């Protein structure tokens, strides 16, 4: 297993990049300069969960006042990121480089510039 930030294994640091959703993603991305796998996970976490956070806030603001629709959209915007977060942390911990559809390839291209 390759070493990364602070001498930790790359799978541990990649998992940490997802652990605090987009916040730890930004921190790990800024601190890790060498390991492209860790940078990939950190940037993917930042963009995916940052985007979902913004989308959730906008939808909650726009649809939150509609009882049935607002509640359903709120549930979906809570459940989908939760399952994605758990799945991506587990994949990173196992050393798998799961690319989120559409986003993953763009992130990988950015990390490899």
C-alpha positions as CSV (number, residue, x, y, z in Angstrom):
1,X,0.0,0.0,0.0
2,X,1.4,3.4,-0.9
3,X,1.9,6.0,1.7
4,X,0.3,9.4,1.6
5,X,-0.3,12.4,3.8
6,X,1.5,12.3,7.2
7,X,2.8,8.8,6.3
8,X,-0.6,7.1,6.4
9,X,-1.7,4.5,3.9
10,X,-3.5,6.0,0.9
11,X,-6.7,4.1,1.6
12,X,-6.9,5.7,5.1
13,X,-6.4,9.2,3.8
14,X,-8.8,8.6,0.9
15,X,-11.4,7.5,3.5
16,X,-10.7,10.6,5.6
17,X,-11.3,12.7,2.5
18,X,-14.9,11.4,2.4
19,X,-15.5,11.2,6.2
20,X,-16.3,14.9,6.6
21,X,-18.0,15.2,3.2
22,X,-16.8,18.2,1.3
23,X,-15.0,19.8,4.2
24,X,-12.4,17.1,4.7
25,X,-12.3,16.7,0.9
26,X,-11.0,20.3,0.6
27,X,-8.5,19.9,3.4
28,X,-7.0,16.6,2.1
29,X,-6.9,18.0,-1.5
30,X,-5.0,21.1,-0.4
31,X,-2.6,19.2,1.9
32,X,-1.8,16.2,-0.4
33,X,0.4,17.1,-3.3
34,X,1.9,13.8,-4.5
35,X,-0.6,10.9,-4.3
36,X,-3.0,11.1,-7.3
37,X,-5.3,8.5,-5.9
38,X,-5.8,10.4,-2.6
39,X,-6.2,13.7,-4.6
40,X,-8.8,12.0,-6.8
41,X,-10.9,10.9,-3.8
42,X,-10.5,14.3,-2.1
43,X,-11.6,16.2,-5.2
44,X,-14.5,13.8,-6.0
45,X,-15.7,14.2,-2.4
46,X,-15.5,18.0,-2.6
47,X,-17.3,18.4,-5.8
48,X,-20.0,15.6,-5.3
49,X,-20.9,16.5,-1.7
50,X,-20.4,20.2,-2.1
51,X,-22.8,20.1,-5.1
52,X,-25.3,17.9,-3.3
53,X,-25.2,20.3,-0.3
54,X,-26.0,23.3,-2.5
55,X,-28.7,21.4,-4.4
56,X,-30.3,20.3,-1.1
57,X,-30.3,23.8,0.3
58,X,-31.8,25.3,-2.9
59,X,-34.5,22.5,-3.1
60,X,-35.3,22.9,0.6
61,X,-35.7,26.7,0.1
62,X,-37.8,26.4,-3.0
63,X,-39.8,23.3,-2.2
64,X,-39.7,23.2,1.6
65,X,-43.0,25.0,2.0
66,X,-44.9,22.5,0.0
67,X,-46.0,19.8,2.5
68,X,-45.9,16.5,0.5
69,X,-43.5,17.4,-2.3
70,X,-41.1,19.2,0.0
71,X,-41.0,16.3,2.4
72,X,-40.4,13.7,-0.3
73,X,-37.7,15.8,-2.0
74,X,-36.1,16.4,1.4
75,X,-36.1,12.7,2.1
76,X,-34.5,11.8,-1.2
77,X,-31.9,14.6,-0.8
78,X,-31.0,13.2,2.6
79,X,-31.0,9.5,1.8
80,X,-29.1,9.5,-1.5
81,X,-26.1,11.4,-0.2
82,X,-26.0,9.3,2.9
83,X,-25.8,6.0,0.9
84,X,-23.3,7.6,-1.5
85,X,-21.2,8.8,1.4
86,X,-21.2,5.3,3.1
87,X,-20.5,3.5,-0.2
88,X,-17.6,5.8,-1.2
89,X,-16.0,5.7,2.2
90,X,-16.1,1.9,2.1
91,X,-14.8,1.7,-1.4
92,X,-11.9,4.1,-0.5
93,X,-11.1,2.1,2.6
94,X,-10.9,-1.1,0.5
95,X,-8.5,0.6,-1.9
96,X,-11.0,0.7,-4.7
97,X,-11.1,3.8,-6.9
98,X,-14.8,4.1,-7.6
99,X,-15.6,6.9,-10.1
100,X,-19.0,8.5,-9.7
101,X,-20.7,8.4,-13.1
102,X,-20.0,11.5,-15.2
103,X,-18.1,13.3,-12.4
104,X,-15.4,10.6,-11.8
105,X,-13.8,10.8,-15.2
106,X,-13.7,14.6,-15.1
107,X,-12.1,14.5,-11.7
108,X,-9.5,12.0,-12.7
109,X,-8.6,14.1,-15.8
110,X,-8.2,17.2,-13.6
111,X,-6.0,15.3,-11.1
112,X,-3.8,14.0,-13.9
113,X,-3.1,17.4,-15.5
